[in-house]
Amino acid sequence: MADKTAREAFRYRVRENRRAKRIILRVTVTHGLEVVVPSAAARRQIPEILAKNRTWIERALKRLGDEQVAANRELQAPPAVIALPAVAEIWTVTREHDVTGARARLEQRAHHHLHLRADLRDSGGWQTLLRTWLIARAEKAFSAWLKQLSVRTQLSYARITVRLQKTRWGSCSRSGNISLNARLLFVAPEIASYVLLHELCHTKELNHSIRFWRLVERFEPNWRKLDRALTEASRTLPRWAM
């Protein structure tokens, strides 16, 4: 009975990860309650795990709900400051409310200063401008960064693109094209560097085999800690960039 109650009480997403040594529960903005299992066979244990961890799940989901309420308040006005830890930059944003119907504009000025002129009640308008600027800033930063890592590791790639992917921090195609998430600008530099290195290693090993992780560890022995930190980083991203 307890298993059935737990199963019905929580909506969750199941993800298989062969590197996981046990069933792991995570609560994130993107997926809500996520259950990570090491194999398909482990799915049978999910109801029991949910029942045993019911109190923790309820608290985590409540905390997530509170965070989402705060995030909705955050979207009511553009940010006054944009911090980009990956490149050690802090940008100030001056906001000019314009109700004339003129096209919204974002101007990049000297000394890490952005000037936004828009109808500030139209969150979709100013968010689009800031996201476009974020992608351009990330493209400039990561293009140079990836090139330096490529030289250091002797791992070559074809080209780089930067976007605002919803679920991935980065990806690498069979032809060696690397795609990176502009939101990496919001994480610590060592975490961003790990993601770039991770994708570079995929130009040599296009899967997550033992050979792949040995290659990653050759250049970044601390990759496990950085990988965990990357997962946690998704909880602190600004809502306007989502």
VENKA-V354836 format. One record per residue. N is the residue number from 1. RES is the residue in one small letter. OMEGA is omega in radians with two decimals (none if undefined). Layout:
# VENKA-V354836
n->(N:N)
res->(RES:RES)
omega->(OMEGA:OMEGA)
This chain:
# VENKA-V354836
n->(1:2:3:4:5:6:7:8:9:10:11:12:13:14:15:16:17:18:19:20:21:22:23:24:25:26:27:28:29:30:31:32:33:34:35:36:37:38:39:40:41:42:43:44:45:46:47:48:49:50:51:52:53:54:55:56:57:58:59:60:61:62:63:64:65:66:67:68:69:70:71:72:73:74:75:76:77:78:79:80:81:82:83:84:85:86:87:88:89:90:91:92:93:94:95:96:97:98:99:100:101:102:103:104:105:106:107:108:109:110:111:112:113:114:115:116:117:118:119:120:121:122:123:124:125:126:127:128:129:130:131:132:133:134:135:136:137:138:139:140:141:142:143:144:145:146:147:148:149:150:151:152:153:154:155:156:157:158:159:160:161:162:163:164:165:166:167:168:169:170:171:172:173:174:175:176:177:178:179:180:181:182:183:184:185:186:187:188:189:190:191:192:193:194:195:196:197:198:199:200:201:202:203:204:205:206:207:208:209:210:211:212:213:214:215:216:217:218:219:220:221:222:223:224:225:226:227:228:229:230:231:232:233:234:235:236:237:238:239:240:241:242)
res->(m:a:d:k:t:a:r:e:a:f:r:y:r:v:r:e:n:r:r:a:k:r:i:i:l:r:v:t:v:t:h:g:l:e:v:v:v:p:s:a:a:a:r:r:q:i:p:e:i:l:a:k:n:r:t:w:i:e:r:a:l:k:r:l:g:d:e:q:v:a:a:n:r:e:l:q:a:p:p:a:v:i:a:l:p:a:v:a:e:i:w:t:v:t:r:e:h:d:v:t:g:a:r:a:r:l:e:q:r:a:h:h:h:l:h:l:r:a:d:l:r:d:s:g:g:w:q:t:l:l:r:t:w:l:i:a:r:a:e:k:a:f:s:a:w:l:k:q:l:s:v:r:t:q:l:s:y:a:r:i:t:v:r:l:q:k:t:r:w:g:s:c:s:r:s:g:n:i:s:l:n:a:r:l:l:f:v:a:p:e:i:a:s:y:v:l:l:h:e:l:c:h:t:k:e:l:n:h:s:i:r:f:w:r:l:v:e:r:f:e:p:n:w:r:k:l:d:r:a:l:t:e:a:s:r:t:l:p:r:w:a:m)
omega->(-3.13:-3.14:-3.12:3.13:-3.14:-3.11:-3.10:-3.04:-3.03:2.96:-3.06:3.11:3.13:3.10:3.10:3.10:-3.07:3.13:3.13:-3.12:3.14:3.08:-3.10:3.07:3.10:3.04:-3.10:3.10:-3.05:-2.99:-3.04:3.11:3.13:3.11:-3.14:-3.12:-3.13:-3.13:3.13:-3.12:-3.10:-3.14:-3.13:-3.10:-3.03:-3.13:3.14:3.12:3.13:-3.14:-3.12:-3.06:-3.06:-3.11:3.13:-3.12:-3.13:3.13:-3.13:3.12:3.09:3.11:3.11:3.11:3.11:3.13:-3.14:3.06:3.10:3.14:3.11:3.07:-3.14:-3.09:3.14:3.13:3.10:3.12:3.07:-3.13:3.06:3.13:3.12:-3.06:-3.08:-3.13:3.08:3.13:3.00:-3.11:3.03:-3.11:3.00:-3.01:3.14:-3.11:-3.08:-3.13:-3.11:-3.09:3.12:-3.13:3.13:-3.09:3.04:-3.09:3.08:-3.09:-3.11:3.04:3.07:-3.11:3.05:3.07:-3.10:3.06:-3.04:2.96:-3.00:3.08:3.13:-3.06:3.13:-3.13:-3.09:3.07:3.13:3.13:-3.12:3.12:3.11:3.09:-3.12:3.13:-3.14:3.14:3.14:-3.14:3.13:-3.09:-3.03:3.10:3.13:-3.11:-3.12:3.12:3.12:3.12:3.13:3.12:-3.09:-3.07:-3.06:3.06:-3.06:3.11:-3.09:3.11:-3.12:2.99:3.14:-3.14:3.02:3.12:-3.09:-3.02:-3.06:3.03:3.14:3.10:3.13:-3.13:3.13:-3.14:3.08:3.08:-3.09:3.08:-3.11:3.14:-3.13:-3.13:3.06:3.08:-3.09:-3.14:3.13:-3.08:-3.13:3.10:3.10:3.14:3.11:3.14:3.11:3.11:3.12:-3.11:3.07:3.13:3.10:3.06:3.11:-3.14:-3.00:3.11:3.10:3.13:3.08:3.12:3.13:-3.08:3.04:3.11:3.10:-3.09:3.09:-3.11:-3.13:-3.12:-3.07:-2.98:-3.11:3.12:3.14:3.12:3.09:3.13:3.11:3.11:3.14:-3.08:-3.11:-3.12:-3.03:-3.13:3.11:-3.05:-3.10:-3.12:-3.08:none)
